Amino acid sequence: MMHILELRQIDDAQLAQLVALLQDCVHGGASVGFLAPLSDKGAARYWRQLARELHLDSLRCWVALYDGHIVGSVQLALCGKANGRHRGEIQKLLVLSAQRGRGIAGRLMQAAEQAAQAAGCTLLVLDTDSDSTAAGLYPRLGWQPAGDIPGYAARPDGTLHATRYFYKFLAA
């Protein structure tokens, strides 16, 4: 059975699973801010930094657990600017490659969207590789494409790709 859990801190067992999740996605070609190969140390450094920020009201993280193991994750960054408190950004939707196609991404997105709405957000944005599987997923979850920026980011192999931005309005 799958459960969605909001992380408030990251213990050593979770850290090891989160490192494996991030490496699986990066080494599988996901453009989530890292180049391959992603070392254990580099991945752990990322998650430790995130853990230090989880106590802030502006960053939240959820994991999907299947049989007690982390199989996916997503983050929500709330805008702290006075003119942007109505919006947030979805970041790093990650699902283990062996677990894709089981609705995990949709459940994680639903948790993040519900939390954003509860926090008073009426607008969410995100970006992804224009040619990725995720670029096809987001419209099915009710997200609208805003446009592509050519050569915006590098894939894990270092080649530049277009990035597609999406937005979604939430009920007030």
C-alpha positions in Angstrom: 0.0 0.0 0.0 1.2 3.5 -0.9 1.2 6.4 1.6 2.1 10.1 1.1 4.0 11.6 4.0 5.2 15.1 4.5 8.8 15.3 5.7 9.6 17.6 8.5 13.1 16.2 9.0 15.3 13.5 7.3 16.8 10.7 9.3 19.7 8.5 8.2 17.4 5.7 6.7 15.4 8.2 4.8 18.6 10.0 3.6 19.9 6.8 2.0 16.6 6.2 0.2 16.4 9.8 -0.9 20.0 9.6 -2.3 19.0 6.5 -4.2 15.9 8.1 -5.5 17.7 11.2 -6.8 20.5 9.2 -8.3 18.0 6.9 -10.1 16.2 9.9 -11.6 19.4 11.8 -12.6 21.1 8.7 -14.0 17.9 7.9 -15.9 18.1 11.3 -17.7 15.9 13.6 -15.5 16.9 17.2 -15.8 16.4 18.2 -12.1 19.5 20.3 -11.6 22.3 17.8 -11.5 24.8 16.3 -13.9 25.6 12.6 -14.2 27.2 10.8 -12.6 25.7 12.1 -9.3 27.8 10.8 -6.4 26.4 9.6 -3.1 28.2 12.6 -1.5 26.6 15.1 -3.9 23.1 13.7 -3.6 23.4 13.5 0.2 24.6 17.1 0.3 21.5 18.2 -1.6 19.1 16.4 0.7 20.9 17.6 3.9 20.6 21.2 2.6 16.9 20.6 1.9 16.5 19.1 5.5 17.9 22.3 6.9 15.2 24.3 5.1 12.2 22.1 6.0 11.6 24.1 9.2 10.9 27.2 7.1 7.3 27.9 6.1 8.4 28.5 2.6 9.6 25.0 1.6 7.8 21.7 2.0 8.5 18.2 0.9 6.5 15.0 0.5 7.5 11.4 -0.1 5.6 8.5 -1.4 6.1 5.3 0.6 5.4 1.9 -0.8 5.9 -1.0 1.7 7.9 1.4 3.9 10.3 2.5 1.2 10.6 5.9 -0.5 9.6 5.6 -4.1 8.9 9.2 -4.9 9.1 12.8 -3.8 8.0 16.3 -4.6 8.6 19.8 -3.1 6.6 23.0 -2.9 8.3 26.3 -2.5 6.0 29.1 -1.4 6.8 32.6 -2.5 7.8 34.9 0.3 7.7 38.2 -1.6 4.9 40.6 -0.7 3.6 40.6 -4.2 3.8 36.9 -4.7 2.3 35.3 -1.6 -0.5 34.0 -3.8 1.9 31.7 -5.7 4.2 28.7 -5.3 6.5 26.5 -7.3 6.5 22.8 -7.6 10.0 21.5 -7.6 11.7 18.1 -8.2 8.9 15.7 -8.8 10.9 12.4 -8.6 9.6 8.8 -8.9 11.8 5.7 -9.0 12.0 4.4 -12.5 10.9 1.0 -11.5 7.7 2.5 -9.9 6.6 4.8 -12.7 3.1 4.4 -14.2 1.5 3.6 -10.9 0.0 7.0 -10.2 2.7 8.0 -7.7 3.4 11.3 -9.4 -0.2 12.2 -9.5 -0.7 11.5 -5.8 2.4 13.5 -4.9 1.2 16.4 -7.0 -2.2 16.2 -5.4 -0.6 16.5 -1.9 1.5 19.5 -2.9 -1.4 21.2 -4.6 -3.7 20.7 -1.6 -1.1 22.1 0.7 -0.5 25.1 -1.5 -4.2 25.8 -1.6 -4.4 25.5 2.2 -1.6 28.0 2.4 -3.6 30.5 0.4 -2.0 29.9 -3.0 -4.1 30.4 -6.1 -1.3 29.9 -8.6 1.3 27.3 -9.0 4.2 27.1 -11.6 6.7 24.5 -12.5 9.2 23.7 -15.3 10.4 20.6 -16.9 12.4 19.3 -19.9 10.2 20.0 -22.9 10.9 16.5 -24.3 10.5 14.6 -21.0 7.7 12.2 -20.0 6.7 14.8 -17.4 5.9 17.3 -20.1 3.1 15.0 -21.1 2.1 14.2 -17.5 1.4 17.7 -16.3 -1.4 18.5 -18.8 -3.2 15.3 -17.7 -3.1 16.7 -14.2 -4.7 20.0 -15.2 -1.6 22.1 -15.8 -1.4 24.6 -18.7 1.8 25.1 -20.7 3.1 28.6 -20.7 5.8 28.2 -23.3 9.3 26.8 -23.9 12.7 28.4 -23.5 15.3 26.8 -25.9 18.6 25.8 -24.5 17.6 26.7 -20.9 19.1 23.8 -18.9 21.4 20.9 -19.3 20.4 17.3 -19.1 22.4 15.0 -16.9 24.7 14.3 -19.9 25.4 18.0 -20.3 23.5 18.6 -23.5 21.3 21.7 -23.4 17.5 21.3 -23.8 14.4 23.4 -24.0 12.5 23.9 -20.8 8.7 24.1 -20.7 7.0 26.2 -18.1 3.5 25.2 -16.8 1.0 26.9 -14.5 -2.1 25.9 -12.7 -4.8 28.0 -11.0 -6.1 26.7 -7.7 -9.5 27.6 -6.3 -9.3 30.4 -3.7 
